[in-house]
Amino acid sequence: MRELTYRVSKDADVEFLDYSFYDSTRIYATSMRYLITMAFRRIYPDIQLKFSNSISMGIYGRGLETKITKEMLDKVVEEIERIISMDYPITRRQLSIESAQRFYKKMGQMDKYNTLKYRTERVNVYECYGYRNYMYGYMVPSTSYLGEYEIHFLEDGFLVQYPRREEKGEIPEFVDSPKFFDILQESEAFASELHCDMIYKINELIEKGGAKDLVNKCEERHNSQLKEITTDIKEKEKIRLIAIAGPSSSGKTTFSNRLKLTLNEIGIHPLTISIDNYYLHPAEAPRDEHDKPDLEHIESLDIELFNNNLLDLVNGVAVRLPMFDFKTKARTWIEPVKLDSKTPIIIEGIHALNDQLTRVIYRDYIYKIYISPFAQINIDNISPINLTDIRLLRRIVRDLNFRGTSPEKTLEMWASVRRGEYKWIYPHIENADYIFNSELTYEFSVLKKFAVDALNDISPESEFFVQSNRLIKFLKYFDVIEAEYVPHNSLLREFIGGSIFEH
C-alpha cells in the first residue's frame, strides 16, 4: 500500500482504494485525528488532547487537564473548516528516533517521547502548515480530503465521526449509547489505575518485574465481574433465561463456563442450550447479496421451535431438544429434558440479545449479558488502539491453534464477520442487563509471540500482507509476557491453548 503522494517509478498495476476498503477508512480516521490535534494546537496551544475509542463508530476526544466546553469546540471546528478549505499539503519526512525524541520533548509531549524508546526504525513525521506530528499510520495528501466528518459535543469532550466502510462510505447515524460509553470510561479508569493506559507504561511495568502482578490484577477483575453478575441474578429471583451475546472472539465460551461454575457456588445449576442446534437447512435460510445462504441472519434459525422449547422448559414440560449435524445439515433429537422452577437456562450466540429470538418469555424472566473486550490502551495520548484489533488477533491465534485455519484465511473472513456484528449484535447492546468487559490489559504482551509468528507467514504477494504488516508493526511496541503466567481458567486460554475448559 502506498500513499497518494507516492511516485510510481516502474511498471505496475495501480488500484485506488475507496471507502469499501478497511484501510481507506483507517487512513481517513488517522488523518482526522491529525487535523483536529493541529486545529487545537493553533487555537488552544496549551491544551493536551487524549483520544480513545467510543460510541457510534467514532473517536472520543477530551482535554487531559482542561475541560473542553461547547464554545471552545465551536472555535476549533471553525479552524478545522478553514484548514480544510485552504487545502494545505500534508508531507512526510523521516527522522531518526533521537531527533524525534528531541522534538517531542521540546513540545512537552512525553507520551510520544517515551513510546519512541520502543521503536527500532526511523520515524515518519508529517508536516502541515507549520504543524508536525506522527499518528502511527498513513495520511491523506492534503487537508481538502477531510471534508466529510461530524463532531458532536459530549460531556467533557467530543465525538468525531467519519465515513465508514460498514456504512458504505457514509457517516454513521449518531446513536447515544450510555451503557457502552460508561464501560469504556470504566476501562480507561482501570487501565490508568494499573498505570497501563499506554504501551510504554505496560512495558515499564514488565521491565520492573511486575508481569505476574499485572496478570493477577486483570484476572481478578474478571472474577469480580462474574460475582457481580451472579449476585444480580440471585437477587432477581424470577430469572429463568440467561442470554449471552458478543462479537467474534470475545471469549463467550470460557465466560459461559466460568459463569456456570460461579452460579453453582451459590446453588444455581443452569442448563445450557446451544442456539446452533436450531439452524434450518441452508436451503431454507434467507439469501445474501451473493444469493448464498445467509447463516448469520436470524431467520436462518428455527425461531418457532426454539421459542416453543424455551416456553415448555420454563413451564416444567419435558422437552426433546434438537442436535444439528453441520456435516449432514440434518437434526437428531436427545432424550427428554425437564427442568424445575429454580433451574435457569443459558443461551449463547450472535442473536441471544435479540427480542425476536426469545419473544415468548417475559422480559423480567430474562437476564441479558453482552460480552466484548473494551481495552482503553493507547500508543500515545492521540493514538488509541483499535478495539477490533484485540479480537482480530485473538481470532488469528485461535483459528491457527484449534481450527487449522491460516491467518490469511482468517483475515479474508474478517470483513464478513464484522458485517454480521454490525447488523445483528451491536443494535442490541443497550438492551443488556450487564456488559462484561472481557479485555485483559496484559493480553497483547502474551499474544505477541503467537500472532507475530503466524502473521510472518503471510507472503508480500498476498492481498492481506498490508493488514498483517500493520499488525506486526503495532505488536512490536509490546514487551513479551510469557504464556506460563496465564492461569489455566483464564479467558485468554481460549485462544492460546491450555484452558481447563478444552474438550
N, C-alpha and C positions, 0 to 999 in steps of 0.2 A: 504494500500500500504506500502511495506517495501523496504528498500534499499537492494542491493545485498549482503551487509555485514551482514545482519540480520541472526541470528541463529534461525532456526525453532526448538522449544522445545516441540512441541506437534503434534499430527497427524493433517495434514492439506492438503488441495488441493493447489498446487502452480502453478500459471500461470505467465510465464515470459513475460514481455512487450517488444514488438519490436516497430519499427517505425510507426506501424499502430495505436498506441495509442497516444492520445493527451499528456498524462502525460509524456510519454517517451521523446518526443522532448522538452518538457518544462525542464525536468531534464538535458538533454544534453545542452540546452542553458544556464541554470544556471551554470553548470559546466564549460562551455566555458568562461563565464564572470569571474569566479573564476580563471581559468588558465591564462587568459590574464592579469588580475589585478596582479596576482602573478609574471608573467614574467616582467611586467613593474616595479614592486617593486624591482625586482632583478637587472634590467639594469638601470632604471632611478628612484631611490627611492624617489626623491623629486617631481615627477610628480603625481598629483592627477587626477584620471580619472573621467569622468562622462559618463554614458551610457544612451541612450534614444532610443525610438522606431524609426525605419527608414524604408527605401525602400527595395524592393526585399526580403521581408520576413526575414530581418536580423536585427541586432542591431548596432546602430551608437555609436561610442565611440570617445571622444575627451579629450584633456587636459583641466582642469579647468582654469588654469592660464598660461599654456605653450602650444604654438602651436606645434603640432606633425608633423615632417617632414617625407618624404618618407624614408630617411636614418635611422631615428630613428625607424620607424616602421619595417624596414627590420631587424634591430638588435633584436627587440623584437620577431619577427617571428622566428628567429634563436633560440632564447632562448625557445620559445614555443615548437619547434621541439625537442630540446634537452630534455626538461622536459617530453614530451610525450614518447620519446624513452627510458627514464630511468624508466618508469612505477612506479613512486612514489605513494605509497598508500595515499589515502585521508581518514582521520579518523575523526570521530565525537566525540565530548565531550560536556558535558553540563556545563555551567557556571551560576552563579547567575547573576541577572541583574546588581548588584553593581560591580561584578568582570568584567563583560563585559564592563561596562561603564568606569571603570578604565583603562582597556586595550586600548579602542578606544581613550580615552582622551590622554593617553600617546603617541599614534600613531598620534595624531593631526587630527583624523577623527571625527570632532564634529558633522557631519551629522549623523553618526551612534550613537554617544553618545546621541544626542537629540531625535532621534527616539526611543531609548530604554526606554525613560520616559513613553511611551505609551504601553509598553509591560507588561503583568501581570504575565507571567510564566517565568521559567528559559530559558536561551538562548542556542541554539545549535551552536557550533562553530566548523568549520572544519579546520584541520591542515594538511599541506603537505610540507615536506622538509623545515621545519622551518617557513613556512608561515601560518598565521592564519586569518580566516575571516568567515563571515556568510552572505549568499546570500538569505536568506528567502525561502529556498526550499531544496529538497533532492539533493544528489550529486551522481556521479558515484563513484565506489570503488577506482579507481586509474587513473593516467593520461593517460595510454595507450588506454583507451576507447575513447579518444578525437581526434583520428587521422583524422576524416573527417570534414574538415572545409575549408573555403576560407576567406581570409582577403583582402579587396580592399582599397587602399589608396584613400581617398576623401579629398576635401578641408578642411583643418584644423583638419582632423580626419581620421577615418577609418570605414569601414563597415564589420561586421562579419557575415558570412553566415554558416549555419549548416544544417544537414539533417532535412527535414520537413515531417510531416505526409501528408500534402497536395500534396507533390511530391513523395509519396510512398517511403519515406526514402532517397530520393536523395536530393542533394543540388540544390536549385532553380537556374535557369539561371539568371545571373545578368542583370537587366534591369534598366537603368538610368531613374529616374522619377523626373525631376527637379521641376515640379509643386507640386508634393506630398512632396518632401523634403522641399520646401520653406514653405509650410503650417505648417509643423512640426516645422520648425525654428521659424516661427511667433508665434506659440502656446507656445513654450518654452519661448520666449521673453515676451509674455503676462503674463504667469504664474509667471515669475521672477519679472516683474513689480508689480504684485499684492502681491509679497512675498508669493506665494503659489505654488512654484515649487516642494515642498516636503510636505509630510503628516504632519510632525510635525509643519511646518510653518503655514499650514491651521488651525491646532488645536490651535496654539498660538493666531492666529487672532480671532478665535471664542471665546477663553477664555478671550480675552480683550474686548469682546462685539462688534466685527466687522462683525458679520454674515450678518446683513442686508445690510451693505455697500458692502460686497463681492457679495451678490446676485445681487444687483442693477448694479454693475460694469459688471458682467458677462452677465446679460440680455441686458445691453446697447450695449455690443459688438455684440450680435445678431442683435439688431436694426441697428447698423452701417453697418453690412454686408448686411442686406436687402436693406438699402438705396443705397449702392454701386451697388448692382445688378440692382435695378430699374433705377438708373441713367444711367447705362451702356446700359440697354435695350432701354431706351428712346432715347439715343444718336444714337443707331444703328437703324435707322428708318425702316429698311427692315424686322425686326424680326416679323415672323408670327407664329413661333412654339417655345415654351419654354419647353425643355426636362429635367426632373429631375430624377436622379437615385442615389442610395446609398444602402449600405448593410442593413441587418435587424436591426431594432431598432435605426436607425439613426435620426429619428424624421421627416421623409418625410411628413407625413400627416399634422402635425402642421406647418411645414415650408411652405408647399404649400398654406395652408390657410392664413398664415401671408403674404406670397408673394403677393397673390391676393389683400389683403387689402392695402398693400403698393403701389401696382400698381394702385389701384383705386384712391389713394390720388393724383396721378399725371395724372388722366384722362384716364388710360388704364384699360379696363374691359375684362379680358381674359375669355375664355370658357375652362373648364376642361373636358378632356376626359379620362376615365379610361381604361388603357390597358387591365385590367382584363376582360372587356366585349368582348374582341376579342379572347378568348380561343376557340380552337377547341374542339369537343367532345373528351374525353380521348381516345377513340378507334382510333382516327386519329393522336394522338400525338406520337412523337418518343418514343422508349422504352429505359429504362435504363439498367444497367448491371444485374438487377434482373428481367428483362423482364416485368417491370411495366411502366405505362405511366410516362414519364419524363416531368412533368409540368413546370419545370424551363428552359427547352430547348426553344430557341427562335422559333423553328418550331412547338411548341405546340400552337402558336398564328396564327391566320389567317392574315398573313402579307400582302397578296394581298388586302384583304378587307380593312385593316387598312390604307394602302397607298392610295387606291382609295378614301376612305373617307377624308383623310387629303388633298389630292390634290383638290378634289371638294370643300371642305370648304374654302381653301386658294383662290380658283378661284371664290368664291362667289356663288357657286351652292348649292341649298337646299339639305340636306342630312338627311336620316333617319338612326340614329345611333343605333347600337345593344345594347341590355342588356342581359348579360349572367346569367342564373339562375344556381347557383352552386349545387342546390339540384337536379334539373331535367336534368342538363347538356344540356339545350336547350336555344336557343336565342329567345328573343322577340325584338320588334322594337319601338322606341319612335317617337314622332311627328317630322316632318322635321325641321331641324335647318339650318339657313342661316346666314353667318357672313359678316360684311362689311370689307373693306380693312384695318381698323385700329384695328380690334379685333384679338389678338393673341390667340393661343391655348396652353393650358398647358397639358402635358402628364407626368405621373409619374409612374415609375416601374423599375423592375430589368434590362430591356433591353432598357431603354429610351435613353441611350447614344450610342447604337449600330447603326451604319450607315445603317445596313440592315433593321432595323425597319422603318426608315424614308428615304428610298432611293430615293423617287420621289421628295423630297423637296430639293431645293438648299441649300447647307451648309450655305451660307450667310444669309439665312432666319431663321436659327435655332440658338437658344441660349441654350447651354448645361450647366447644373449645376450638379455638383457632391456634395453630402452631406454625411458627416460622422463625428463622434466625434474624434478629434485629440488631446486628452489631453496629455500634456507632464508633468506629475506629477510623481515624484519618491518617493519610500520609503526612499532611501538614494541615494547618488551620483551614486552608481554602481548597483542599483536595480530599474529599471524603472517599472512602472505599465503597464501591457499589454493593448494595445488599445482595444482588443477584449473583455476584461472583462467589460468595460463600457457598451458595447451593450448587452452582455450576462446578466448582472444584470438588465439593463433596461427591457429586454425582460422577464426575470423571474417575475419581479414585474408586468408588463403589462399583461402578459398571465394569471396570477393568478387573477388580478383585473377585467379584461374585457372579458376574454375568458374561464374562469373556468378551465384553464389548470394548472396542478400541476407543481411545479419546477422540479420534476423528469422527467415529460414528456418533458418539455422544454429542459432540458439537453440531453435527448435522441435524440431530433430532431436536436440539435445544429450542430453536425458533418455534417449532410446532408445540412443544411443551409449554412455552411461555404464552402462546396464543390461547391455549386452553385455560391457563391460570387466570389470565385477564378476563376471560369470558365467564368462567364457571366458579371461581373461588373468590377473587377479590371483591366482587359486589356484595358478598355476604359477611365480610369481616366484622362490620359494625353490629351484626346480629349475635355475635359471640358473647357468652356469659363470662368467658375468661380467655385472655390471649397469653399463650405460653411462649416465652422468648427462648428458643432453643439454641441461641448462639452461645459459644464458648469462647471467650475473649482470647484464649491461648491457641485456638484450633489452627489458625493459619501457620503457626510455627511448627505444628505437628504435620499438617497436610503438605507442607512444602516439599519434603523429600519424596513422598508418594507421587504428588502431582507433577513436579518438575521432571522426574524420571519418565513418567508417562507422556508428558507433552513433548519432550525432546524427541520422541519417536515420529512426530509429525514432520513430513518432508516439506522443504521450502516450496516445492511444486504444488502442494496441497492447497485447495481453496480455503482451508481452515488454519493455514500457517499464521496468518496475521493475528487471529484470535489467540492461538496458542502462544505465540511470541509475546503478545501483550501480557498474558497471564504469567508467563515465566519471568518477564522483567519486573512485574509487580511483586512476585513471590521472593525475588532476590533480595528485597529490602529486609526480609524477616530473618532473624536468627532461628536456629532449629531447636525445638524441644523434642526429645526422643519419645517414641510411642510408649516406651515402658512406663512412663509417668502416668499414662491414661488409665483410669480404673476400668475394669472389665465389664462394669454395668453402665459405663458412660454412653451417652447418646452418640459420641464420636466414633465408638467402636462399630457402630452400624456401617460405617463407611471404610474404616481402615482394617477391620477384622479383629477377631479376638473377643467378641462380645459373648457374654454368658447366655444371651438370648438366641445365639445362632443355632439353627437346626442342623 
